[in-house]
Amino acid sequence: MHARLWVTLAAFGLAACSDQASESTIALTGASPHMVLLVGDQDEQDQDFVTVLDVDPNSPARGQPLGSVRIGHKASMVHHMEYTAPPKGEPIFMNGHHHELSLIVDIADPANPKIATSFTPPAPLRFPHDYARTTSGTRLVGFLRSEGDSPNPDEATSPGNHGGIAEYTMQGELIRTASAAAAGYTKAIRPYAFAQLPQIDRITVTSAPMMETSWADVIQIYRYSDFKLLHTLDLKVGVDYQGNRVEGINGAGFGQHVLADGSIFLNSYGCNFYHLTGIDTQAPQLDLVFSVETDPPSDPAQIRGACGIPLLIGQYWIQPIGKKKQLVVLDISDPKSPTEVFRFDTPEGFAPHWMGKDPAGNRLIMGAELGGEQGFYMLRFDTRSGRIEFDPDFADYRSDSLFNIFRAKSTGYISLDREDWPHGATGAAWGHAAVFFDGS
């Protein structure tokens, strides 16, 4: 084949692959007009910042920033925020992980987000990660570590002791704390995601690492009213749900959701799935009920799969799997026997991790990890079948993709690669988490 013809065909093929279908067979059922992100400056020469994007599908400026504000710190490792927007009039909590910084952000005026205040961990707790709003408007905060050495003598992380949880007012005033330490655990418990059951006075917390090298594969049950740790339950790891041995660690309890019957369904980062029942009893039951097959890691001490932040919509559990570059949709109408109903391939180089749902309709926002966090994908979800498609209302160029050579837009993509932002010309940015909100 002549070189010129090969190049022409290659360009056509790559462009076709990078630009998804321009129309969706999934009808839009409603849309919030705004989305808030905590984003990092790409070259770390300027401050990280909060930005609000226009995501109104009818707006000619959709995908573009409406407002932004610097956070006062560089290279903060922008990370998690609350998974859903709080009620109107309340601020939203978010995390600059490297600086152990919790930001409380006022988004009442989408064009002018403001840093209302910030706080650092209450001693001896260190490294905040997740935030969850309670029914009274306070916020639960999980801390991955505390002062002191790890209980695992082989872990050099410092500080590396057991983490803990705390509760704050929405203004950032500390109410109380509790340690996650549990007798007999020789690996540190690192509180990750919360689930709340106010009707039975319980909260549950998973355990997973961030930059740490050792962690306990557990889920904990606390009594909310007095923050007393009641149970620490081991996740069954190293096997799949049929009892077959799995090479490489497949643990680290991760995302969780409360089901309609008051039980809890959760995933591990290693792509096992568990069902927790009897939460208000003396003998809660944690069952391994499903596994997604993933490749073993190159280092058997590492976690396989990279199953990230899930969504629960009706009977459907939407699971991003970073290392497979896929979303998997499970029907968990019978949580003891989930079934896979749909699998969605993400574009080249995009390892999905964060998932958020638009409360006004059937749109989803998908964020990446593992080095591909230069932008987000807007998706549409069919609540009847569990199907997912790229949202054709959005399209942009992906600077982190070889396909960009041919200047083909990727359908659904929202890029953070821009020179100018409302706060100034600080150049390309990256983001990990995003939350829809109304703001009108």
C-alpha positions in Angstrom: 0.0 0.0 0.0 1.3 3.5 -0.9 2.3 5.5 2.2 0.1 8.5 1.2 -3.0 6.2 0.8 -2.2 4.5 4.2 -2.0 7.8 6.0 -5.2 9.0 4.4 -7.0 5.8 5.5 -5.5 5.9 8.9 -6.6 9.5 9.4 -10.1 8.7 8.3 -10.2 5.6 10.6 -8.8 7.4 13.7 -11.2 10.4 13.2 -14.1 8.0 12.9 -13.1 6.2 16.1 -12.6 9.4 18.0 -15.9 11.0 17.1 -18.8 9.0 18.4 -22.3 8.8 16.9 -23.7 12.3 16.4 -27.2 11.4 17.5 -28.5 9.5 20.5 -31.3 7.0 20.6 -31.9 7.8 24.3 -34.1 10.8 24.7 -33.2 13.5 27.2 -35.6 13.7 30.1 -34.4 16.9 31.7 -31.3 18.8 32.5 -29.7 20.9 35.2 -28.0 24.0 33.8 -24.8 24.0 35.8 -22.0 21.8 37.0 -19.3 22.6 39.6 -15.8 21.3 39.5 -12.7 21.7 41.6 -9.9 21.7 39.0 -6.1 21.7 39.1 -3.8 23.8 37.1 -2.1 21.4 34.6 1.4 22.7 34.9 1.1 23.6 38.6 2.4 27.2 37.9 -0.9 28.8 38.9 -3.4 28.2 41.6 -6.0 25.5 41.5 -9.5 26.8 41.3 -13.3 26.1 41.4 -15.2 26.5 38.2 -18.9 26.4 37.3 -19.7 25.1 33.8 -22.7 25.9 31.6 -24.2 22.4 30.9 -27.6 23.6 29.7 -28.2 21.6 26.5 -30.0 24.5 24.9 -27.2 27.0 25.6 -24.8 28.0 22.8 -22.1 28.3 25.4 -22.7 24.8 26.8 -19.4 23.2 28.1 -17.9 26.6 28.7 -17.1 28.1 32.1 -19.5 30.6 33.6 -17.3 31.6 36.6 -14.2 30.5 38.5 -12.3 31.4 41.7 -8.8 30.5 42.8 -8.5 28.5 46.0 -5.3 30.0 47.2 -3.1 26.9 46.7 -1.1 25.3 44.0 -0.7 21.6 43.3 -3.3 20.6 45.8 -4.3 17.4 44.1 -7.9 18.3 43.5 -10.0 15.3 44.5 -13.4 14.4 45.9 -16.4 16.6 46.7 -19.9 15.7 47.9 -21.4 13.3 45.4 -24.6 15.3 44.9 -25.3 19.0 45.2 -26.8 20.2 48.5 -30.1 22.0 48.7 -30.2 25.6 47.3 -28.6 28.0 49.7 -26.1 25.6 51.1 -22.4 25.4 50.2 -20.7 22.3 48.9 -17.7 20.6 50.4 -14.6 19.6 48.4 -11.1 18.3 48.8 -7.5 19.4 47.9 -5.8 16.2 49.0 -2.1 17.0 49.1 -2.7 20.0 51.3 -5.2 18.1 53.5 -7.5 21.0 52.7 -11.3 20.9 52.9 -13.0 23.8 51.0 -16.5 25.0 51.6 -17.7 26.7 48.4 -20.7 29.0 47.9 -22.3 28.2 44.5 -25.5 30.3 45.0 -24.4 32.5 42.1 -23.1 30.2 39.4 -21.2 33.0 37.7 -19.4 33.9 40.9 -18.5 30.9 43.0 -16.9 31.8 46.3 -14.6 30.1 48.8 -16.7 30.6 51.9 -14.1 29.1 54.2 -11.7 26.1 54.5 -10.5 23.9 57.3 -7.7 21.4 58.0 -8.0 18.1 59.9 -8.7 18.0 63.6 -5.9 16.4 65.5 -5.0 13.6 65.4 -6.8 12.9 62.1 -5.1 13.5 58.8 -6.0 13.5 55.1 -9.7 14.1 54.4 -11.2 12.3 51.5 -15.0 11.9 51.3 -17.9 14.2 52.4 -21.6 13.3 52.9 -24.5 15.5 53.9 -26.7 14.4 56.7 -30.5 14.9 56.8 -29.9 17.8 59.3 -27.5 19.6 56.9 -24.3 18.7 58.8 -21.4 17.0 56.9 -19.7 13.7 57.6 -16.0 13.7 56.7 -13.8 10.7 56.4 -10.1 10.9 57.2 -7.7 8.2 55.8 -5.0 8.5 58.4 -4.1 9.8 61.9 -0.9 10.7 63.6 1.5 7.9 64.4 2.9 4.9 62.6 0.8 2.4 60.7 -0.1 -0.7 62.7 1.5 -2.6 59.8 5.3 -2.6 60.5 5.9 -3.1 56.7 4.2 0.2 55.8 6.4 3.3 55.7 3.6 5.8 55.1 3.9 8.5 57.7 1.7 9.4 59.3 0.0 6.1 58.7 -2.1 5.2 61.7 -5.8 4.3 61.5 -8.1 7.0 60.1 -11.4 8.3 61.5 -14.6 10.2 60.9 -15.8 13.6 61.9 -19.0 15.7 61.7 -19.0 19.4 60.9 -21.6 22.1 60.6 -22.2 23.4 57.1 -20.2 26.4 58.1 -17.2 24.2 58.8 -17.3 24.1 62.6 -16.2 20.8 64.1 -18.9 18.9 66.1 -17.3 15.6 67.0 -14.8 12.9 65.8 -14.3 9.2 66.2 -11.4 6.9 65.5 -11.8 4.0 63.0 -9.3 1.9 65.0 -10.6 -1.6 65.8 -9.0 -4.2 68.0 -7.0 -6.9 66.3 -6.4 -5.1 63.0 -2.8 -5.1 61.9 -3.5 -3.0 58.9 -4.8 0.6 59.2 -8.5 1.2 58.6 -8.8 4.1 56.1 -12.4 5.5 56.1 -13.6 6.1 52.5 -17.2 6.4 51.5 -20.3 6.8 53.7 -23.8 5.4 53.6 -26.5 6.7 56.0 -29.5 4.9 57.5 -31.1 7.6 59.8 -34.2 5.5 60.3 -32.1 3.0 62.3 -29.5 5.4 63.6 -26.6 3.9 61.6 -23.9 5.0 59.2 -21.5 2.7 57.4 -18.0 3.5 56.1 -15.8 1.6 53.7 -12.0 1.4 53.9 -9.7 2.1 51.0 -6.3 3.7 50.4 -5.3 6.8 48.5 -1.5 7.3 48.7 -1.1 4.7 51.4 0.4 1.2 50.8 -1.5 -0.8 53.4 -5.1 -0.9 54.4 -7.7 -3.1 56.0 -10.4 -4.6 53.7 -13.4 -3.9 55.9 -16.7 -2.0 56.2 -17.6 -0.4 59.5 -21.0 0.2 61.2 -21.3 3.2 63.5 -24.3 4.4 65.6 -24.8 7.9 64.4 -26.3 9.4 67.5 -23.1 8.9 69.6 -20.6 8.0 66.9 -19.9 4.7 68.5 -18.2 2.1 66.4 -20.4 -1.0 66.6 -19.0 -3.5 64.0 -16.0 -3.9 61.8 -16.7 -6.6 59.1 -14.1 -8.2 56.9 -14.6 -8.2 53.1 -14.0 -11.5 51.6 -11.0 -10.9 49.2 -8.7 -13.0 47.1 -11.7 -14.9 45.7 -14.6 -14.2 43.4 -18.2 -14.7 44.4 -18.1 -18.3 43.3 -15.2 -19.0 45.6 -12.5 -19.2 42.9 -9.1 -17.9 43.8 -8.2 -14.5 42.2 -4.6 -13.5 41.6 -3.8 -10.1 43.0 -5.6 -8.2 45.7 -9.3 -7.6 44.8 -10.3 -5.8 48.0 -10.6 -2.3 49.3 -14.2 -1.5 50.1 -15.2 1.5 47.9 -18.6 2.9 46.8 -21.8 2.0 48.6 -25.5 2.8 48.3 -28.5 2.1 50.5 -31.2 0.0 48.8 -35.0 0.4 49.2 -35.2 -2.4 51.8 -32.6 -0.7 54.0 -29.7 -3.1 53.1 -26.5 -1.8 51.5 -24.8 -2.8 48.2 -21.2 -2.0 47.7 -18.2 -2.6 45.4 -14.6 -3.1 46.2 -11.9 -1.3 44.2 -10.9 -4.7 43.0 -14.4 -5.3 41.4 -16.0 -7.6 43.9 -19.6 -6.7 45.0 -21.1 -7.2 48.4 -24.5 -7.1 50.1 -24.8 -6.0 53.7 -27.9 -6.9 55.7 -28.9 -6.9 59.4 -27.2 -3.6 59.9 -29.1 -2.8 63.1 -28.6 -6.2 64.6 -25.9 -7.8 66.8 -24.9 -10.0 63.8 -24.9 -8.0 60.5 -24.2 -10.2 57.5 -21.9 -9.3 54.6 -22.1 -11.5 51.6 -19.9 -11.5 48.4 -22.5 -11.7 45.7 -20.8 -10.9 42.3 -17.5 -10.2 40.7 -16.5 -8.6 37.4 -13.6 -10.4 35.7 -10.5 -8.2 35.5 -6.9 -8.7 34.6 -4.4 -9.4 37.4 -2.1 -6.4 38.2 1.5 -6.6 37.2 2.4 -6.3 40.9 0.3 -8.9 42.9 0.5 -6.5 45.9 -1.7 -4.0 44.0 -5.4 -3.9 43.6 -6.8 -5.2 40.3 -9.7 -3.7 38.3 -10.0 -0.1 39.6 -13.8 -0.2 40.2 -14.5 3.4 41.1 -17.4 5.5 42.2 -20.7 3.8 41.3 -24.2 5.2 40.7 -27.5 3.5 41.7 -30.4 4.5 39.5 -33.6 2.4 40.2 -32.5 -1.2 40.0 -29.4 -0.4 38.0 -25.9 -0.2 39.5 -23.5 1.7 37.1 -19.9 0.7 37.8 -16.9 2.4 36.2 -13.9 0.1 35.8 -10.8 2.2 35.3 -8.4 -0.5 34.1 -10.8 -2.0 31.7 -11.9 1.4 30.3 -15.5 0.4 30.7 -18.8 1.0 32.5 -20.7 -2.1 33.6 -24.4 -1.9 34.4 -25.8 -4.5 36.8 -29.4 -5.2 37.5 -29.5 -5.6 41.3 -33.2 -5.9 41.8 -32.2 -9.1 43.5 -29.0 -7.9 45.3 -28.1 -11.5 46.2 -27.9 -12.3 42.5 -26.9 -9.4 40.3 -26.9 -9.7 36.6 -25.0 -7.7 34.0 -27.3 -6.0 31.5 -25.0 -3.6 29.6 -21.3 -2.8 29.0 -20.1 0.5 27.7 -16.6 1.1 26.3 -15.0 4.5 27.1 -12.8 6.2 24.6 -9.1 5.4 24.1 -7.0 6.7 27.1 -10.0 7.5 29.3 -10.1 5.4 32.5 -13.5 6.1 34.1 -13.6 6.6 37.9 -16.2 9.3 39.0 -19.9 9.0 38.1 -22.5 11.7 38.9 -26.2 11.8 38.0 -28.1 14.9 36.9 -31.0 15.2 39.4 -33.1 16.9 36.8 -33.0 14.1 34.2 -31.1 11.1 32.8 -27.7 12.6 32.1 -24.6 11.3 33.7 -21.1 12.9 34.1 -18.1 10.6 33.9 -14.7 11.6 35.2 -11.4 9.8 34.8 -8.4 8.7 36.9 -5.1 7.0 36.3 -3.7 10.1 34.4 -6.6 10.8 32.0 -8.3 13.6 34.0 -8.1 16.4 31.4 -11.8 16.4 30.8 -15.2 14.7 31.4 -17.8 12.9 29.3 -21.5 13.7 29.3 -23.6 10.6 28.9 -27.3 9.6 28.7 -28.8 6.7 30.5 -31.9 4.7 29.6 -33.7 4.0 32.9 -35.8 1.3 31.3 -33.0 -0.9 29.7 -29.8 0.2 31.5 -28.2 1.3 28.2 -25.7 4.2 28.1 -24.8 6.5 25.2 -22.6 9.6 24.7 -24.6 12.8 24.9 -24.5 14.4 21.4 -25.2 17.9 22.9 -21.6 18.0 23.8 -18.4 17.5 21.8 -14.8 18.8 22.1 -11.2 18.0 21.2 -9.2 15.7 23.4 -5.7 17.1 23.8 -4.6 13.9 25.7 -5.5 11.7 22.7 -3.5 10.7 19.6 -6.8 11.2 17.7 -6.4 15.0 18.3 -3.8 15.0 15.5 -6.7 14.8 13.1 -8.8 17.5 14.9 -11.8 15.2 15.4 -14.1 16.1 18.2 -15.1 13.4 20.7 -18.9 13.3 21.2 -19.9 13.9 24.8 -16.6 15.4 25.8 -16.1 18.5 27.9 -12.5 19.7 27.7 -10.6 21.5 30.4 -7.8 22.3 28.0 -8.2 26.1 27.5 -6.0 29.1 28.0 -8.6 31.5 29.4 -10.8 31.1 32.5 -13.0 33.7 34.1 -10.4 34.2 36.8 -7.6 34.7 34.3 -5.4 33.2 31.6 -3.9 30.3 33.6 -4.0 27.6 30.9 -5.0 24.0 30.8 -6.5 22.3 33.8 -7.6 18.9 35.0 -10.4 17.6 37.2 -11.5 14.5 39.0 -15.0 15.1 40.3 -18.0 17.1 39.1 -21.5 17.7 40.4 -24.7 18.9 38.6 -26.8 21.7 40.2 -29.6 24.1 39.4 -28.4 27.4 40.8 -31.3 29.4 39.3 
